[in-house]
C-alpha cells in the first residue's frame, strides 16, 4: 500500500510518501480501507518528536479515520466488507477498572491511532473491532473523519470535566481549531452564551455562523478586557482552552467567581504563571482534560447523525501532499479540519 511515513523525527522534510506493508489483522481486528483522514496538531508534535513517546519507526500518524471495511478477522461479528465506518481514535485495554467505568483515557495502556500504533496516513489501517463504529446518518467519509477526536475532546471538556450547565457563559479560545469549532456548537446546543476568540475577523464571522454570540480578535483586543465588557465585569463560567502560555493569564483573569478553566493542550507553550490567591479567593477551578470515552463519543455521534452538530472542514489534500497539509496546519491559516485522501 501507499502511506506517508517518517523514519526519523524532524521537520516537514521527513514525511515520505512511499510503499509500506499492508497491515495484517488478528482474529479480533478489522482492516479498513481509508477514505479520509483528518489532521490534528498531535500529528505535528509526533513528527517533531515527543519526549514521552518513543515511536516505532518508520511511523504512520493520523488519529481521525473513516473508510470502508476491507477485511474482518475470524472473531469479528459486527462488521462485514463494504461497511462504511469511522474509528474511535483512542485505544484502551477494555478490561481495567478505568475502562469499565467508561474512563478510557485513564487506562494505563491507552494510546491513539498514529501514536504507538500506525494511523490513517495510509491506504489501509487495522483496528480492534471495539474501535469500529458505523458512520451515523448520511455523513460522507470526509465529514465522518472530521468528527471523532475534536468532538470527543470538546464534549469531555465541557460536560465530563467542567460540568457545563444551561444559561452559563462560555469562552472558547481558538475558534478556528477543530476543538474550538466543535466546542462552540456543543456549548450553544447546551443552552449557553458563547464568546469565542480568534486571530482574524474572518474566523470570528465563521464562528458566529456556528452559533457564537460574540467574538474577540486577540490580535486587536485584550481577551480579559473584552470578557469584562461583555459580561458586565462578572467573567465567564467556563473556559475551553488549548493554547497555553500565550493566553493563560488573560483566560484566568476572565473567570467568574466559581468559574472553571478546562485545558487540553499547550500549542503555545506549557509553562504558565498562576495567581494562587486569585484561585482560592475567587473559588475558581483549573481542570485538565484528555480525550474521552467511547460512550461519550457515541453521544456526540448521535447528535452528529441528526445534524444537530456538524463537522467543519477547511480543506482536503491528496495523501501524497501530506507535508503541504501539515504546513497549512502549522500556518494556522485554516478554520475547521484539514483532511487527507489516500
N, C-alpha and C positions, 0 to 999 in steps of 0.2 A: 504494500500500500504506500501511498504518498503521505508524508507527515512533515510538520515543521518541528525540528528538534534543535537543542543546543547540547554541545559536547563539553562545554565549559561555561562558567559564569562570565558575564560581561555586558557590553552594550548591544545595540540592535544588530551589529555585525555577526554576533554568534548564532543568530537564528538561521537555520539551514533548511531549505525545502528539499527533501531528499526521500529516497526509498527507505522504508523501515519494515520490519517483520509484522505481518498481520497478527493481532492478538489471538492466542489460543485459550478457549474458555474451559472452565471447570464445570462439573455437573450442575452446580447451583448458580451458574452465571449466564449472562445474555450478551451476545455480540451485537452491537448497534452500528449500523451504517450512518455515519454522522452527516446530517443535512445542514446544520448550523451550529456554530459555537460562538458564544459571546465572550468578549474580553472583560477582564477585571483588573484592577490595579495590582492584585495579587500576582498576576502573570508577570508584571514588570519587576516586582520585588524578587520573585523566584528566579527570573532570568539573570538579574543582577547579583543574586546571592543573599540568602537569609541565614545568619549565623546558626540559628537553632535547628535548621533543617539541612541535613546532608543528603542531597537528592541523588537517586540513582542516575547514572549517565550512560548513554545520551538520554535526554529527558524531553518529554512532551507535556506542555502545560495546557490549561483550559478546563475550567470547572463547570461551565454552563453549557449543556449539551442537549440537542434534540435531534431525532432521526428516526430511522426505521429499524425494526428488529431484523437482523440478517440470519441469526442462528441462535438456538436455545440449547442449554445443557439438558442432560437426561433427567435431572430433578426439577426442572423449571415447569410449573404448571399453569401460570397465569398468562403467558405470552406465547405468541407464535410468529414465525417470519412474516414480515409485512406490516406488523402493528406499528402505529405511529406513537412514539414515546418521547418523554423527556427524562432526564436523570436527576434525582435528588443529589445535590453536589457533595454533601457530607457523608462519609463512610464511617460507620461505627460497628462495634462488635455485635450489638443486638442482644447481649447476654448479661451484661453487668447491671448493677443497681441503677446507675445513671440512665442507661438505655431503657430499662424497664419503666422508669419514671418519665420517659419522654425527653430527657435532657441529653440528647445525642451528643451535643458538642462538648459535654463534660466527660465523655467516655475517654479513658486513658489511651485507647488505641485510635482515637478519632483522627481522620485525615480527610482530604478532599481530592476529587479528581484533579489531576495535574500537580499534586504535591508529592506524596510518597508513592503514588501510582500514576501511570500515564493518563493524560487527559484528552481533550477534544480537538486539539490542533492536528487532526489526522482524519483519514477516510473512515477508519473504524476505531471503536473503543470497546473494551469489555467492562461489564458492570455486574455486581451482585444483583440477583433478582430483586432483593429487598429495596434497591435504589431505583428500580424502573417503574415509571408512572405513565399511564395513558395520557396523552395530550388532551386537556379538557376542552369541551365546547368545540368551536370551529376555528381555533387558533391554527395558524400556519406554523411551519418549522421555525421561522425567524422569530415570531412572537413567543413561541414556547421556549426558545433558547434565551430570550431576553428576560425571563421571569425568575428562575429559581434562586440564585444566590442573593440578589439585591432585594427582592420582595420578602424572602425569608428573613434576611438580616433586619430589614426595616420593621417587619411585624414583630420579631423578637425584641427589638429595641423598645418599640412603643408600648406593646401590651405586656409581654412577659417581664421585662425589666422595669420600665417606667410606670407601668400600671395606668396608662392613659385613660382619662375619663371624659365623657362628653362635656362640652362647654369650656374646656380648658384652652389656654393659649399655647401654641406650639411654635418653636423656632426651628426651622430646618436649614442647616448650613450645607452649602454645595448643591444648589438646586439642579444643576446640570448633570450631576453624577447619577449613576444607576440607583444607589441607595437614596439619594436626595429626591429624585423624581418618583420613586416608589413611596417614600415616607410622606411626601406631600399628599398623594392620593389617599393613602391609608388613613392619615390623620384627619383629612377632610371628610372621608366617609364615616369616620367615628364621631362626627359632630363637633369638631373643634375649630377654632380660628387659627389659620396657618399663616405665619410670617416666614418668608424664606430669604436666603442670602445667596447672591451670585456675583460674578465679576463683570457682567455686561448687562445692559438694559435689554438686549435681545433675549438672553437667558431668562431674565425676570418676566418678560412677556410670555414666554413659553411656560414658565412656572404658573403664572396666573391662569393660563388656559387649562392647566391640570387641576386647578382648584385653589391655588394660593390666594389668600385675601390681601396680602401686602408683600412688598419686596424691598430689599435693601441691597444696593450696589456697594459692595465693600471697597471698591476702588475709589468711590466718590464720597461715601458716607461712613460715619462711625456706627458699627453694629450696635454698641451699647447705647449710644445716644438716640438712635432711631427706635430701638426697642422701648426705651423710656418714653419717647414721644408717642409711640403707637399704643402703649399700654397705660397711659396716664401715670407714668412713673412706677407702676406696680411691678413690671417684669413679667416674664413668661413662666408658665408652669413646667413645661418640658422642652428640652433642647436636644435635637438629634444632631450629633457632631461626629465627624470622622476625618477632620483636617489636622487637629492637634495644635502645635505651638503657635502657629500664625494667628489663630482666632481664639485661643483658650481664654485669655484674660477678658476679652470682650464678651465671650459667652458666659463666663462665670458671673460677671457683673450684670448680665441681663436676666439672671434668675430671680424669680419672685421668692418671697419667703415660702418655705416648703417646696421650692422648685427642685426639679430633678434634671440633671445633665447626664445624658447617656451617650457614651462614645464607643465607636467600633473601629477606629483607625487613626493613623498618625501620618498622613501623606506629607505634612509639612514639618515633621519632627516630633519626637516623643518626650522631650524634656520640657516641663512646664512649671510655672510658679503657682503656688496655692496659698491663698489668704485663709488660714485655718480659722481665724477669728470670725471672718465673714461666713465661713462654712457652718460653724456651730451656732453663731449668733443669729443667723437668718434661717437656721434649721434646714439647710439645703442638703441635697444628696447627689453624689457623683457615682455613676454606675458604669461598669464595664459590660460590654456585650460582644458576643462572638457567635455568629451563625445562629442556629436554632435547631429544632427537632423536626422530624418528618411529619408529625402531627400538625405542627404549625404550618408547614408547607402545604399540607392538604387543605387547611382552612383558607390560605391565600389562593390556592388554585381554584377552589370553588367560586370565589368572587371573580377571579380572572376569567373563568369559563363563562360566567354570567355577564361578562363585560362591565362589571361594576368597578373594576380596576383594569388598567390597560398597560401593556408593555410599551415602553418608549424606545424607539430605535433611531439612532442618529445616522448610521451609515453601514454599508456592507462591503467587505473586501474579499477577493478570492484568497484561498488558503496560501497560495504561493506569495501573496503580498502581506503576510502576517507582520513583517517588520514595519511596513508602512502603516498598518493598522495600529501597532503599538506606538509608533512615532506620533500618530494623531492623538492617542490617549495621553502621551507624555505632554503634548502641547496644551492640553486642557481645552482645546477648541472643539468641543462637542457637547451635545445635550442628549442624555439617554445612553443607550447601549451601542457599542461598536461590535459588528458581527463578522465572522469568517465563514465562507462557503467552501468546503472541500471540492 
